[in-house]
Amino acid sequence: LELSNQIGDLGQQQVLHIGHVGLLGIGAQDDVSLGGAGLGAHGLECLSLSSAVADRNEYLTRPDKGRRLSVASRQVLDAWMDAHPGSAPDLSVVICDGLSARAVHENAVPFASRFLEEAAAAGLSAAPVALVKFGRVAVGDDVAALLNARLVVVLVGERPGLSSPDSLGVYMTHAPMPGLTDEARHLSLIHI
């Protein structure tokens, strides 16, 4: 795992190089919010959020709702910002359950904790980890914009049946804001 703190100069340059990281499974669970206990054990603050999706069926049939935060989650982020005036972290990590809860539960906590450890060592500041139930990749833009983060890293369980049923997608977006499209993101897949 290699980090550079030149986020402002991202352009076409890839700032984060995600190499082979030894990942340990944390056990299967059904809800992405349960990953907070594992991250908390690493001393990381987490915010439990949800997209505008009501249930798994709606997640599958209304992808647009999975790209937006719920009203209640926006209020959680507003309250966090009110408690931390002037906050403008370098990066925000967002974890979404996506289509493979297995990928998230086996890979997200060890990856996020190691990634944030390396980011801190490189002198980068981070917002609390956002755990978004029924979130799609673009929901990270909402989260990061509300937290004033300059870079968002979204971890999401990818479609089972790709190269592996436990593939964790890692999407990075510089200058995140709602409405960005996929060509603004860099993707890496992680699996054991």
C-alpha positions as CSV (number, residue, x, y, z in Angstrom):
1,L,0.0,0.0,0.0
2,E,1.6,3.3,-1.1
3,L,0.1,6.7,-0.5
4,S,1.1,10.2,-1.7
5,N,-0.2,13.4,-0.1
6,Q,-0.4,15.3,-3.4
7,I,-4.2,14.8,-3.7
8,G,-4.6,18.4,-5.0
9,D,-2.6,17.5,-8.1
10,L,-4.5,14.3,-9.0
11,G,-5.5,15.1,-12.6
12,Q,-4.7,12.0,-14.6
13,Q,-2.1,10.9,-12.0
14,Q,-3.0,7.9,-9.8
15,V,-2.3,9.1,-6.3
16,L,-3.1,5.9,-4.5
17,H,-1.4,2.6,-5.5
18,I,-3.2,-0.3,-4.0
19,G,-1.0,-3.3,-4.0
20,H,-1.4,-6.7,-2.5
21,V,-2.5,-6.3,1.1
22,G,-2.8,-9.4,3.3
23,L,-6.5,-9.4,4.3
24,L,-8.0,-11.5,7.1
25,G,-11.7,-12.4,7.1
26,I,-13.9,-11.0,9.8
27,G,-16.8,-13.5,9.5
28,A,-20.0,-13.2,7.5
29,Q,-22.7,-10.9,8.8
30,D,-25.8,-9.6,7.1
31,D,-25.6,-5.8,7.7
32,V,-22.8,-3.5,6.6
33,S,-23.3,-1.4,9.8
34,L,-22.0,-4.3,11.8
35,G,-18.5,-3.6,10.3
36,G,-18.4,-0.6,12.6
37,A,-17.4,-2.8,15.6
38,G,-14.4,-4.2,13.7
39,L,-13.3,-0.7,12.7
40,G,-14.0,0.6,16.2
41,A,-11.5,-2.0,17.5
42,H,-8.9,-0.3,15.3
43,G,-9.7,3.1,16.9
44,L,-11.7,4.4,13.9
45,E,-14.8,6.6,14.3
46,C,-17.7,5.3,12.2
47,L,-21.0,6.9,11.1
48,S,-23.9,4.5,10.3
49,L,-25.8,5.8,7.3
50,S,-28.2,4.5,4.6
51,S,-29.0,5.4,1.1
52,A,-32.5,6.5,0.0
53,V,-33.3,2.8,-0.7
54,A,-36.0,1.2,1.6
55,D,-35.1,-2.5,1.1
56,R,-33.1,-5.0,-1.0
57,N,-35.7,-5.2,-3.7
58,E,-35.7,-1.5,-4.2
59,Y,-31.9,-1.5,-4.2
60,L,-32.0,-3.9,-7.2
61,T,-34.8,-2.1,-9.0
62,R,-34.0,1.6,-8.3
63,P,-30.2,2.1,-8.6
64,D,-30.8,5.9,-8.6
65,K,-31.9,5.7,-5.0
66,G,-28.8,3.8,-4.0
67,R,-26.7,6.7,-5.3
68,R,-28.2,9.2,-2.8
69,L,-28.2,9.4,0.9
70,S,-31.4,9.2,2.9
71,V,-32.7,12.4,4.5
72,A,-31.9,11.0,8.0
73,S,-28.3,10.2,6.9
74,R,-27.8,13.7,5.5
75,Q,-28.9,15.0,8.9
76,V,-26.4,12.7,10.7
77,L,-23.6,14.2,8.5
78,D,-24.9,17.7,9.0
79,A,-24.8,17.2,12.8
80,W,-21.3,15.8,12.6
81,M,-20.1,18.8,10.7
82,D,-21.9,21.1,13.2
83,A,-19.9,19.4,15.9
84,H,-16.6,19.8,13.9
85,P,-16.8,23.3,12.4
86,G,-14.3,24.0,9.6
87,S,-13.5,20.3,9.1
88,A,-12.1,19.6,5.6
89,P,-10.4,16.1,5.7
90,D,-8.1,15.0,2.9
91,L,-10.1,11.8,2.4
92,S,-13.3,10.0,3.3
93,V,-13.7,6.2,3.3
94,V,-17.2,4.9,2.6
95,I,-18.2,1.3,2.9
96,C,-21.3,0.0,1.1
97,D,-22.7,-3.5,1.3
98,G,-23.4,-3.6,-2.5
99,L,-24.2,-6.8,-4.2
100,S,-21.8,-9.0,-2.2
101,A,-22.0,-8.7,1.5
102,R,-19.4,-11.5,1.7
103,A,-16.8,-9.3,0.0
104,V,-17.5,-6.5,2.4
105,H,-17.4,-8.7,5.5
106,E,-14.3,-10.5,4.5
107,N,-12.3,-7.6,3.2
108,A,-13.6,-4.1,4.1
109,V,-12.5,-3.8,7.8
110,P,-8.9,-5.1,7.3
111,F,-8.5,-3.0,4.1
112,A,-10.0,0.2,5.5
113,S,-8.1,0.0,8.8
114,R,-4.7,-0.6,7.0
115,F,-5.5,2.0,4.3
116,L,-6.3,4.7,6.9
117,E,-3.3,3.8,9.0
118,E,-1.1,4.3,5.9
119,A,-3.0,7.6,5.1
120,A,-2.3,8.9,8.5
121,A,1.4,8.0,8.3
122,A,1.5,9.9,5.0
123,G,0.1,13.0,6.8
124,L,-3.4,12.8,5.4
125,S,-6.4,13.5,7.5
126,A,-9.6,11.4,7.3
127,A,-13.3,11.9,8.0
128,P,-15.1,9.2,10.1
129,V,-15.7,6.0,8.1
130,A,-19.2,6.1,6.6
131,L,-21.0,2.7,6.6
132,V,-23.8,3.0,4.1
133,K,-26.6,0.4,3.9
134,F,-27.9,-0.2,0.4
135,G,-25.3,2.2,-1.0
136,R,-24.0,2.3,-4.6
137,V,-20.7,3.8,-5.6
138,A,-22.0,7.3,-6.2
139,V,-23.3,7.7,-2.7
140,G,-19.7,8.3,-1.7
141,D,-19.9,11.6,-3.6
142,D,-22.8,12.7,-1.4
143,V,-20.9,11.6,1.8
144,A,-17.6,13.3,0.9
145,A,-19.2,16.5,-0.3
146,L,-21.2,16.9,2.9
147,L,-17.9,16.2,4.9
148,N,-15.8,18.5,2.7
149,A,-13.4,15.7,1.8
150,R,-11.0,16.2,-1.1
151,L,-10.9,12.5,-2.0
152,V,-13.4,9.7,-1.5
153,V,-12.6,6.0,-1.4
154,V,-15.7,3.8,-1.7
155,L,-15.5,0.1,-0.8
156,V,-18.4,-1.9,-2.2
157,G,-19.2,-5.6,-2.6
158,E,-19.2,-6.3,-6.3
159,R,-21.5,-8.7,-8.3
160,P,-21.0,-12.3,-7.3
161,G,-20.0,-14.1,-10.4
162,L,-17.4,-11.7,-11.6
163,S,-13.9,-13.0,-11.1
164,S,-14.7,-14.0,-7.6
165,P,-17.7,-14.0,-5.2
166,D,-15.7,-12.0,-2.7
167,S,-14.5,-9.2,-4.9
168,L,-14.4,-5.9,-3.1
169,G,-14.5,-2.9,-5.4
170,V,-12.4,0.1,-4.4
171,Y,-13.4,3.3,-6.2
172,M,-11.5,6.5,-5.7
173,T,-12.7,9.9,-6.8
174,H,-10.9,13.2,-6.5
175,A,-13.0,16.3,-5.8
176,P,-16.2,14.3,-5.2
177,M,-19.5,15.9,-5.7
178,P,-23.0,14.6,-6.5
179,G,-23.6,14.1,-10.2
180,L,-20.2,12.8,-11.1
181,T,-20.2,9.9,-13.6
182,D,-18.1,6.7,-13.5
183,E,-15.3,8.0,-15.8
184,A,-14.3,10.3,-12.9
185,R,-13.4,7.3,-10.7
186,H,-10.5,4.9,-10.5
187,L,-11.4,1.2,-9.8
188,S,-9.4,-1.6,-8.2
189,L,-10.8,-5.0,-7.3
190,I,-9.6,-6.8,-4.1
191,H,-10.2,-10.4,-3.2
192,I,-8.4,-13.1,-1.3
